[in-house]
Amino acid sequence: MKYSSSFWKRIFCAALCVSLAAGMAAGCASQEAASSAAPSGSSAADVSEADGQAEAEPIAYDPDSPTGGLTLPLTEEDVTITYWIPLNDQAKGVIQNYNENQAIQELEKRTGVKVDFQHPPVGQETEQYKLLIVSDDLPDVIEERGTAMYPGGGDKAIEDGVFLRLNELMENNAPNYMHLREESDEIRKLTITDAGNIWSFGMIQNFDALVWNGPIVRKDILDDLGIDPPETIEDWYAMLTAMKESGVEIPLLFPKTGRDSYGCFLGSYNIAASFYVDDGTVKFGPYEEAMKDYLTEMNKWYTEGLIDQDFASRDSKMTEALATSGRAGAWIGTSGIEIESYLVSGQSSNPDFELYGASYPLQLNGEKSQYRQVDQKVRGYNASITTSCECPELVTQWLDYRYSEEGSMLFNYGTTEGVTYEINEDGEPRVLQDVVLSYPENEGLAFTNVMWKYKINDGAMNRMNTAPLDSLIPESQQARVEWGESAGTDNVLPTLTMTTEEASEYNSIMNEINTYTDQMILKFFIGDESLDAFDSYREQLQKMNIERAIEIQQAAYDRYLAR
């Protein structure tokens, strides 16, 4: 954290007394002194408490205030926070630093806090993170993108003296975040470790998001064949066979691993691509007998030419070209890309090109699959305050502002009504996608990229439902409703936390198992290995300690339920 020279003069003026809101400098000075005496892993608040120093009054949540009880600006001093964060992939095409984002610029004006964003080089994020956490020059905040990156997780980061334990800091300085935690038991469980530590601000999504991934079919082809959209594995086989016989070159494009992550076909066999939970018991899909049944069916489809013969070597650009050129009849994907973007490309050469979101296939017993894509209410993007931070109270308040009503609107919709969003007749905000794309400087750019000039689309924030159903094109509306209604989520595991010892043992086991299962499942799928060898494959997994890995996952799941 950087301060002006005048700020430091005030620090050393012993007679000066200022309030936290009007002058965070006094707080920073005391925190710096406290931090220097703090034991590894302790927060400055813990030390202050032990020394008997007076603590600032906790900021109570105010439901009638757009800031939730925070007082703006948060400081009158010249304060700059250092913030390490990988640049979002979609942002890279329009900005080089988050300080170029209009919402971030407005955040500085409102809070009085400047930010020095530190973005690691593209493609080196993981390596740079590993170097960062062992350096003597930690930034004030480190935000992990999508998944927890610290070896051993948040508890280990606190134990190692890298991240602060935020429980007490949040209780006193984060009224909005703590209010959101109290609103939902799921959010509460997902924002605390088994050891009872809050180690970061996460991306909270306190609404039931529409399902955005599932099976997709060429509706115009089905109409020509007089076939209804498939609902079962048998329906899929019949549909793909009819497509093949009618001249469709590649009836089904398929994920290159032979397993789709969200279980579109695996769910019919009551298994998943990796770990899942079945009536309270954690299981590993590739180890289950039902995986053989799945692979037997998929091998039949592949052998009969119903699945892309080169699926294992395709990248996203290749599959897009096959789909939009009319050579493929079905695939698995998202509503935003594999429906909306594909429609634009496909209809440019074929006006009759139509897409339809097919249901997740039913289980073989006729019941709904219980494994599909679902957004949890807390989704990674962890912003942690490091032990190098000299003003953890101020930084906690600054991060908390994102979760207030006012801060949430800024991050999700941008700075100005009529420019990036509007309020409709029902009083609900709507992103002005067409208006934003009409600006001359945005000509030829995709909205997924352009929006990073004006607002924040992910990260440590309170993510709002900026894409409600009625804002989507009809094809996306149909698909997302169909996907959500056709399958449940009973078999989906929540995000779990392992102890340091468990994580070390688990990673040692699974690194080898993941490599082995990836190779073998692909071989079974395409017929390079006979399914007669499946029992031997399972025996090998046993020897590689898969059952111990399952035990570790089960223990973590049981602790999650007990939080």
Wavefront OBJ file of the C-alpha trace (Angstrom):
o trace
v 0.000 0.000 0.000
v 1.348 3.402 -0.960
v 0.833 6.741 0.803
v 1.674 10.347 0.039
v 4.455 12.115 1.929
v 1.923 14.333 3.729
v 0.182 11.212 4.940
v 3.342 9.911 6.564
v 3.913 13.261 8.274
v 0.487 12.933 9.857
v 1.347 9.410 10.987
v 4.246 10.694 13.042
v 2.343 13.566 14.506
v 1.535 11.978 17.864
v -0.993 14.602 18.892
v -3.224 14.043 15.860
v -6.508 12.216 16.444
v -8.841 11.529 13.566
v -11.824 9.270 12.984
v -11.673 6.128 10.831
v -13.948 7.482 8.146
v -12.376 10.908 7.972
v -8.790 9.744 8.289
v -7.880 6.081 7.988
v -4.236 7.131 8.478
v -4.271 6.741 12.255
v -5.795 3.293 11.885
v -3.175 2.344 9.297
v -0.372 3.466 11.583
v -1.602 1.429 14.508
v -2.258 -1.543 12.250
v 1.247 -1.351 10.838
v 2.725 -1.404 14.317
v 0.427 -4.194 15.386
v 1.156 -6.235 12.266
v 4.888 -6.057 12.890
v 4.378 -7.757 16.250
v 1.756 -10.221 15.060
v 2.571 -13.908 15.050
v 2.365 -15.753 11.746
v -1.235 -16.114 10.610
v -2.635 -13.584 13.100
v -4.616 -10.573 12.018
v -3.801 -7.079 13.211
v -7.213 -7.034 14.865
v -6.184 -10.007 17.011
v -3.051 -8.182 18.182
v -4.914 -4.944 18.896
v -7.414 -6.877 20.971
v -4.651 -8.593 22.914
v -2.951 -5.261 23.597
v -6.173 -3.830 24.929
v -6.294 -1.090 22.306
v -9.632 0.509 21.602
v -11.446 -0.982 18.618
v -13.596 1.033 16.208
v -17.328 0.487 16.521
v -18.567 -2.310 14.239
v -20.404 -1.056 11.173
v -23.989 -2.281 11.450
v -25.852 -3.338 8.328
v -28.414 -0.718 7.276
v -31.060 -2.171 4.921
v -32.338 1.326 4.103
v -28.959 2.590 2.903
v -27.705 1.937 -0.648
v -24.233 1.433 0.871
v -25.522 -0.928 3.545
v -24.139 1.222 6.347
v -20.743 2.137 4.874
v -19.869 5.848 4.900
v -18.446 7.279 1.668
v -15.795 8.213 0.951
v -14.124 5.521 3.008
v -11.057 7.712 3.526
v -9.939 11.288 2.890
v -6.302 10.248 2.734
v -4.209 9.556 -0.356
v -4.259 5.758 -0.193
v -3.396 3.279 -2.946
v -4.172 -0.429 -2.607
v -2.031 -2.953 -4.473
v -4.173 -5.677 -6.036
v -2.887 -8.795 -7.841
v -5.419 -10.304 -10.238
v -5.229 -12.145 -13.576
v -6.881 -10.186 -16.382
v -10.126 -11.765 -17.535
v -9.773 -13.519 -20.907
v -12.686 -11.581 -22.401
v -11.308 -8.283 -21.107
v -7.939 -8.725 -22.790
v -9.240 -7.628 -26.168
v -10.455 -4.198 -25.010
v -8.448 -3.181 -21.916
v -4.932 -3.871 -20.679
v -5.522 -2.964 -17.027
v -8.627 -2.888 -14.847
v -7.972 0.788 -14.169
v -9.226 1.372 -17.728
v -12.626 -0.031 -16.720
v -15.215 2.702 -16.130
v -16.784 0.952 -13.131
v -13.384 0.752 -11.419
v -12.761 4.421 -12.157
v -16.108 5.295 -10.594
v -15.322 3.046 -7.602
v -12.243 5.160 -6.902
v -14.288 8.366 -7.009
v -16.896 7.037 -4.599
v -14.614 5.351 -2.056
v -11.571 7.635 -2.221
v -9.318 4.588 -2.586
v -6.936 4.219 -5.519
v -5.872 0.837 -6.831
v -2.643 -0.340 -8.390
v -3.725 -3.451 -10.321
v -0.998 -6.002 -10.949
v -1.828 -8.401 -13.794
v 0.451 -11.388 -14.394
v 1.506 -12.053 -18.006
v -1.058 -13.985 -20.017
v -0.401 -17.701 -19.823
v 1.847 -17.348 -16.771
v -0.836 -16.811 -14.141
v -0.274 -20.039 -12.198
v 3.507 -19.777 -12.258
v 3.428 -16.116 -11.211
v 0.998 -16.907 -8.400
v 3.337 -19.558 -7.003
v 6.223 -17.067 -7.053
v 4.083 -14.330 -5.531
v 2.951 -16.196 -2.418
v 6.515 -17.069 -1.388
v 7.892 -13.571 -2.031
v 8.599 -10.853 0.531
v 6.622 -8.346 -1.513
v 2.987 -9.338 -1.204
v 0.310 -6.974 -2.521
v -2.540 -5.909 -0.251
v -5.057 -8.119 -2.052
v -4.682 -11.292 -4.098
v -7.672 -12.437 -6.139
v -7.742 -15.996 -7.397
v -9.722 -16.547 -10.571
v -12.301 -19.322 -10.659
v -10.686 -21.851 -8.319
v -8.668 -21.772 -5.104
v -5.027 -21.640 -6.110
v -3.238 -21.661 -2.753
v -1.699 -25.104 -2.035
v -3.699 -26.512 0.863
v -6.424 -23.883 0.556
v -7.392 -20.898 2.672
v -6.696 -22.497 6.047
v -3.115 -23.253 4.994
v -2.678 -19.703 3.653
v -3.682 -18.328 7.062
v -1.456 -20.836 8.855
v 1.468 -19.862 6.604
v 0.997 -16.185 7.406
v 0.150 -15.201 3.835
v -3.576 -14.395 4.105
v -5.390 -12.797 7.020
v -8.229 -14.557 8.811
v -11.135 -12.271 7.945
v -13.840 -13.354 10.416
v -13.377 -10.500 12.882
v -12.512 -7.957 10.198
v -15.722 -8.772 8.351
v -17.863 -8.720 11.476
v -16.725 -5.161 12.113
v -16.190 -3.797 8.593
v -18.189 -5.814 6.032
v -21.899 -5.337 6.788
v -23.020 -6.168 3.248
v -21.013 -9.357 2.825
v -22.001 -10.631 6.245
v -25.657 -9.860 5.517
v -25.522 -11.920 2.317
v -23.931 -14.787 4.253
v -26.759 -14.694 6.781
v -29.428 -14.776 4.072
v -28.561 -18.261 2.844
v -27.290 -21.370 4.596
v -25.674 -22.445 1.325
v -23.776 -19.156 1.070
v -22.743 -19.387 4.709
v -21.338 -22.900 4.265
v -19.536 -22.035 1.033
v -17.823 -18.958 2.505
v -16.210 -20.586 5.530
v -13.770 -23.456 5.883
v -14.193 -26.587 7.973
v -11.862 -24.980 10.518
v -14.205 -21.998 10.803
v -12.055 -19.519 8.869
v -13.274 -16.906 6.419
v -10.246 -16.338 4.222
v -11.611 -14.385 1.263
v -14.405 -12.415 -0.328
v -16.014 -14.701 -2.913
v -18.314 -14.131 -5.858
v -21.783 -14.429 -4.375
v -24.652 -15.179 -6.717
v -27.748 -15.135 -4.525
v -30.287 -16.196 -7.112
v -31.188 -19.422 -8.857
v -29.304 -19.058 -12.114
v -30.694 -20.534 -15.294
v -28.899 -23.602 -16.607
v -26.568 -22.501 -19.386
v -25.117 -25.798 -20.656
v -26.731 -28.827 -22.219
v -27.372 -30.865 -25.389
v -28.206 -28.980 -28.598
v -29.737 -30.300 -31.819
v -30.358 -28.955 -35.321
v -34.113 -28.431 -35.169
v -34.433 -27.861 -38.915
v -32.943 -31.310 -39.542
v -35.345 -32.895 -37.049
v -38.266 -31.155 -38.739
v -37.182 -32.470 -42.145
v -36.945 -35.988 -40.703
v -40.231 -35.683 -38.821
v -38.533 -36.543 -35.512
v -39.315 -35.073 -32.089
v -36.432 -33.865 -29.898
v -34.895 -36.829 -28.009
v -35.637 -37.494 -24.330
v -33.914 -40.837 -23.668
v -30.683 -42.573 -24.655
v -32.735 -44.738 -27.027
v -34.245 -41.601 -28.602
v -30.751 -40.201 -29.133
v -29.569 -43.357 -30.833
v -32.589 -43.389 -33.137
v -32.219 -39.684 -33.955
v -28.491 -39.902 -34.691
v -29.044 -42.985 -36.846
v -31.731 -41.186 -38.836
v -29.411 -38.192 -39.287
v -26.631 -40.459 -40.555
v -28.949 -42.213 -42.997
v -30.234 -38.876 -44.307
v -26.723 -37.695 -45.186
v -25.605 -35.709 -42.138
v -21.822 -36.123 -42.133
v -21.310 -35.943 -38.348
v -24.510 -36.614 -36.393
v -22.915 -35.833 -32.979
v -19.918 -33.710 -32.041
v -18.455 -34.835 -28.720
v -16.108 -33.525 -25.977
v -12.539 -34.616 -26.622
v -12.241 -36.531 -23.330
v -15.161 -38.850 -24.100
v -16.934 -37.471 -21.033
v -18.852 -34.208 -20.877
v -18.238 -32.367 -17.610
v -21.906 -31.678 -16.947
v -23.112 -35.236 -17.435
v -25.493 -34.842 -20.365
v -25.202 -38.549 -21.195
v -23.389 -39.844 -18.101
v -26.320 -38.759 -15.942
v -28.520 -41.310 -17.684
v -26.356 -43.977 -16.071
v -26.519 -42.226 -12.672
v -22.800 -41.389 -12.730
v -20.637 -38.343 -13.436
v -17.351 -37.596 -15.166
v -15.516 -37.368 -11.831
v -16.630 -37.282 -8.182
v -20.313 -37.010 -7.304
v -22.625 -37.828 -4.408
v -25.321 -40.511 -4.462
v -27.683 -40.498 -1.473
v -24.980 -39.124 0.822
v -22.207 -41.382 -0.472
v -19.358 -39.911 -2.516
v -18.454 -41.901 -5.628
v -16.010 -41.597 -8.539
v -17.740 -42.012 -11.906
v -14.870 -43.680 -13.819
v -14.622 -46.325 -11.061
v -18.296 -47.310 -11.127
v -19.610 -50.398 -12.954
v -22.105 -48.123 -14.698
v -19.200 -46.453 -16.520
v -18.817 -49.706 -18.471
v -22.480 -49.498 -19.534
v -21.982 -45.889 -20.637
v -18.823 -46.736 -22.587
v -20.483 -49.747 -24.215
v -23.224 -47.495 -25.604
v -20.831 -44.739 -26.651
v -18.539 -47.237 -28.353
v -21.532 -48.513 -30.338
v -22.391 -44.977 -31.454
v -18.769 -44.285 -32.368
v -18.340 -47.560 -34.254
v -21.479 -46.890 -36.293
v -20.230 -43.434 -37.269
v -22.792 -41.526 -35.210
v -20.082 -39.643 -33.296
v -17.352 -37.514 -34.858
v -14.527 -39.926 -35.648
v -11.906 -37.276 -34.830
v -13.527 -35.843 -31.682
v -10.452 -36.535 -29.517
v -8.308 -34.163 -31.599
v -10.785 -31.328 -32.164
v -10.395 -27.877 -30.629
v -13.215 -25.347 -30.150
v -12.598 -23.614 -33.496
v -12.789 -26.904 -35.380
v -16.046 -27.949 -33.708
v -17.560 -24.518 -34.333
v -16.704 -24.744 -38.013
v -18.249 -28.212 -38.273
v -21.422 -27.103 -36.494
v -22.010 -23.785 -38.249
v -21.154 -25.090 -41.738
v -24.002 -27.584 -41.486
v -21.845 -30.711 -41.321
v -22.965 -31.685 -37.791
v -26.407 -32.429 -36.390
v -26.003 -32.186 -32.601
v -23.502 -31.204 -29.902
v -23.166 -30.200 -26.240
v -22.564 -26.581 -25.300
v -23.644 -23.281 -23.816
v -26.574 -21.084 -24.730
v -24.309 -18.058 -25.184
v -21.826 -19.552 -27.629
v -23.032 -22.869 -29.016
v -26.553 -21.530 -29.550
v -26.438 -17.748 -29.942
v -23.076 -17.379 -31.692
v -23.568 -20.533 -33.763
v -26.986 -19.300 -34.916
v -25.495 -16.107 -36.294
v -22.764 -17.976 -38.175
v -25.009 -20.804 -39.350
v -27.801 -18.584 -40.624
v -25.352 -16.424 -42.562
v -25.042 -19.265 -45.086
v -28.254 -21.175 -44.392
v -31.351 -19.144 -43.430
v -33.109 -22.361 -42.351
v -30.434 -23.172 -39.741
v -32.301 -23.658 -36.430
v -31.132 -24.849 -33.029
v -33.018 -26.401 -30.125
v -31.957 -27.156 -26.569
v -32.762 -30.833 -26.063
v -33.481 -32.182 -22.600
v -30.846 -33.937 -20.541
v -31.568 -37.613 -21.348
v -33.596 -39.476 -18.734
v -32.014 -42.163 -16.598
v -32.380 -45.684 -17.903
v -35.135 -46.281 -15.314
v -37.156 -43.401 -16.772
v -36.476 -40.954 -13.939
v -34.801 -37.570 -14.296
v -31.040 -37.429 -14.327
v -29.726 -35.839 -11.133
v -26.503 -34.455 -12.576
v -26.364 -31.327 -14.709
v -24.702 -27.945 -14.926
v -25.561 -25.724 -11.963
v -24.105 -22.504 -10.612
v -23.445 -22.624 -6.892
v -24.279 -19.462 -4.973
v -20.600 -18.848 -4.261
v -18.294 -19.273 -7.231
v -14.575 -19.022 -6.628
v -12.965 -15.696 -7.537
v -11.542 -15.373 -4.030
v -10.168 -11.954 -3.009
v -7.926 -12.364 0.041
v -6.257 -9.677 2.139
v -2.610 -10.486 2.747
v -0.595 -10.074 5.926
v 1.371 -7.290 4.199
v -1.701 -5.052 4.168
v -1.248 -2.110 6.561
v -4.905 -1.071 6.586
v -6.971 -4.266 6.653
v -10.028 -2.445 8.045
v -10.081 0.000 5.151
v -9.465 -2.703 2.574
v -12.232 -4.831 4.105
v -14.670 -1.916 3.811
v -13.512 -1.203 0.259
v -14.102 -4.804 -0.800
v -17.427 -4.889 1.041
v -18.752 -1.931 -0.962
v -19.002 -4.223 -4.009
v -21.674 -6.222 -2.168
v -23.838 -3.229 -1.275
v -26.881 -2.309 -3.342
v -25.043 0.679 -4.799
v -21.779 -1.168 -5.429
v -23.582 -4.169 -6.917
v -25.349 -1.950 -9.442
v -22.032 -0.330 -10.384
v -20.216 -3.614 -10.941
v -23.070 -5.445 -12.687
v -24.568 -2.706 -14.842
v -22.014 0.071 -15.192
v -21.869 3.707 -14.248
v -24.694 5.474 -16.046
v -28.362 4.770 -16.707
v -29.104 5.241 -20.388
v -25.515 4.491 -21.374
v -24.965 0.891 -20.277
v -28.305 0.036 -18.683
v -31.911 1.133 -18.300
v -34.630 0.651 -15.693
v -37.672 -1.012 -17.239
v -41.320 -0.417 -16.429
v -41.150 -3.021 -13.663
v -38.318 -1.122 -12.014
v -35.740 -3.748 -12.963
v -32.341 -2.922 -14.536
v -31.541 -4.219 -17.995
v -28.188 -4.122 -19.790
v -28.359 -2.064 -23.003
v -26.455 -4.515 -25.158
v -27.591 -3.148 -28.523
v -26.936 0.443 -27.443
v -23.435 -0.349 -26.203
v -22.584 -2.182 -29.420
v -23.838 0.759 -31.493
v -21.139 3.099 -30.162
v -18.592 3.766 -32.980
v -15.633 2.719 -30.831
v -17.227 -0.705 -30.337
v -17.846 -1.493 -34.002
v -17.002 -5.068 -34.881
v -16.512 -6.145 -31.258
v -18.446 -8.828 -29.397
v -20.479 -7.712 -26.392
v -18.755 -10.291 -24.186
v -15.561 -8.288 -24.765
v -16.990 -4.784 -24.949
v -18.735 -4.944 -21.580
v -15.338 -5.015 -19.859
v -14.943 -1.353 -20.743
v -18.005 -0.443 -18.714
v -18.691 -3.013 -15.979
v -17.343 -6.059 -14.175
v -18.711 -9.433 -15.197
v -17.046 -11.711 -12.667
v -14.770 -11.659 -9.675
v -15.169 -11.006 -5.963
v -18.542 -9.259 -6.120
v -22.270 -9.694 -5.613
v -23.225 -10.971 -9.036
v -26.733 -10.038 -10.044
v -28.962 -11.679 -12.627
v -27.965 -9.458 -15.541
v -29.292 -11.924 -18.103
v -32.861 -12.764 -16.989
v -34.861 -15.063 -19.206
v -36.815 -12.318 -20.963
v -33.576 -10.620 -22.044
v -32.395 -13.641 -24.052
v -33.154 -14.579 -27.635
v -36.013 -17.113 -27.964
v -33.691 -20.037 -28.730
v -31.673 -19.426 -25.556
v -34.839 -19.013 -23.507
v -36.156 -22.361 -24.713
v -32.855 -24.160 -24.103
v -32.205 -22.842 -20.621
v -35.711 -23.677 -19.423
v -35.581 -27.147 -20.994
v -32.184 -27.957 -19.505
v -33.237 -26.817 -16.048
v -36.537 -28.684 -16.002
v -35.239 -31.927 -17.490
v -32.625 -32.788 -14.839
v -31.910 -32.244 -11.155
v -28.774 -31.637 -9.113
v -28.997 -34.152 -6.267
v -25.763 -35.850 -7.391
v -23.703 -32.646 -7.726
v -21.053 -32.143 -5.031
v -20.652 -28.668 -3.501
v -17.210 -27.076 -3.292
v -15.358 -28.952 -0.544
v -12.358 -28.150 1.662
v -9.644 -30.647 2.512
v -7.138 -30.401 5.319
v -3.525 -29.744 4.351
v -2.616 -33.375 4.959
v -5.647 -34.636 3.023
v -4.957 -32.334 0.087
v -1.357 -33.496 -0.173
v -2.315 -37.170 -0.107
v -5.320 -36.675 -2.393
v -3.371 -34.763 -5.032
v -0.631 -37.381 -4.999
v -3.215 -40.089 -5.670
v -5.388 -38.261 -8.189
v -2.609 -36.850 -10.351
v -1.801 -40.389 -11.497
v -5.403 -41.587 -11.533
v -6.629 -38.693 -13.673
v -3.942 -39.386 -16.249
v -4.766 -43.104 -16.263
v -8.546 -42.719 -16.473
v -8.281 -40.091 -19.226
v -6.240 -42.511 -21.332
v -8.287 -45.623 -20.637
v -11.756 -44.110 -21.027
v -10.777 -42.705 -24.406
v -9.417 -46.113 -25.455
v -12.611 -47.880 -24.356
v -14.705 -45.221 -26.078
v -13.117 -45.533 -29.518
v -12.399 -49.269 -29.307
v -8.624 -49.224 -28.958
v -9.134 -51.211 -25.745
v -11.755 -53.939 -25.409
v -14.365 -53.389 -22.730
v -13.591 -56.925 -21.618
v -10.629 -55.274 -19.890
v -12.837 -52.994 -17.798
v -12.533 -55.172 -14.680
v -8.757 -55.081 -14.979
v -8.986 -51.305 -15.345
v -10.986 -51.090 -12.093
v -8.479 -53.321 -10.329
v -5.705 -50.992 -11.423
v -7.614 -48.025 -9.979
v -7.837 -49.911 -6.692
v -4.081 -50.439 -6.712
v -3.653 -46.711 -7.361
v -5.631 -46.001 -4.150
v -8.822 -44.613 -5.682
v -10.763 -45.832 -2.647
v -8.570 -43.742 -0.362
v -9.227 -40.688 -2.567
v -12.959 -41.390 -2.277
v -12.603 -41.620 1.529
v -10.949 -38.199 1.593
v -13.734 -36.691 -0.519
v -16.339 -38.337 1.731
v -14.725 -36.902 4.870
v -14.640 -33.431 3.311
v -18.294 -33.758 2.281
v -19.338 -34.865 5.765
v -17.551 -31.874 7.284
v -19.252 -29.560 4.797
v -22.664 -30.842 5.889
v -21.716 -30.225 9.525
v -20.604 -26.598 9.050
l 1 2 3 4 5 6 7 8 9 10 11 12 13 14 15 16 17 18 19 20 21 22 23 24 25 26 27 28 29 30 31 32 33 34 35 36 37 38 39 40 41 42 43 44 45 46 47 48 49 50 51 52 53 54 55 56 57 58 59 60 61 62 63 64 65 66 67 68 69 70 71 72 73 74 75 76 77 78 79 80 81 82 83 84 85 86 87 88 89 90 91 92 93 94 95 96 97 98 99 100 101 102 103 104 105 106 107 108 109 110 111 112 113 114 115 116 117 118 119 120 121 122 123 124 125 126 127 128 129 130 131 132 133 134 135 136 137 138 139 140 141 142 143 144 145 146 147 148 149 150 151 152 153 154 155 156 157 158 159 160 161 162 163 164 165 166 167 168 169 170 171 172 173 174 175 176 177 178 179 180 181 182 183 184 185 186 187 188 189 190 191 192 193 194 195 196 197 198 199 200 201 202 203 204 205 206 207 208 209 210 211 212 213 214 215 216 217 218 219 220 221 222 223 224 225 226 227 228 229 230 231 232 233 234 235 236 237 238 239 240 241 242 243 244 245 246 247 248 249 250 251 252 253 254 255 256 257 258 259 260 261 262 263 264 265 266 267 268 269 270 271 272 273 274 275 276 277 278 279 280 281 282 283 284 285 286 287 288 289 290 291 292 293 294 295 296 297 298 299 300 301 302 303 304 305 306 307 308 309 310 311 312 313 314 315 316 317 318 319 320 321 322 323 324 325 326 327 328 329 330 331 332 333 334 335 336 337 338 339 340 341 342 343 344 345 346 347 348 349 350 351 352 353 354 355 356 357 358 359 360 361 362 363 364 365 366 367 368 369 370 371 372 373 374 375 376 377 378 379 380 381 382 383 384 385 386 387 388 389 390 391 392 393 394 395 396 397 398 399 400 401 402 403 404 405 406 407 408 409 410 411 412 413 414 415 416 417 418 419 420 421 422 423 424 425 426 427 428 429 430 431 432 433 434 435 436 437 438 439 440 441 442 443 444 445 446 447 448 449 450 451 452 453 454 455 456 457 458 459 460 461 462 463 464 465 466 467 468 469 470 471 472 473 474 475 476 477 478 479 480 481 482 483 484 485 486 487 488 489 490 491 492 493 494 495 496 497 498 499 500 501 502 503 504 505 506 507 508 509 510 511 512 513 514 515 516 517 518 519 520 521 522 523 524 525 526 527 528 529 530 531 532 533 534 535 536 537 538 539 540 541 542 543 544 545 546 547 548 549 550 551 552 553 554 555 556 557 558 559 560 561 562 563
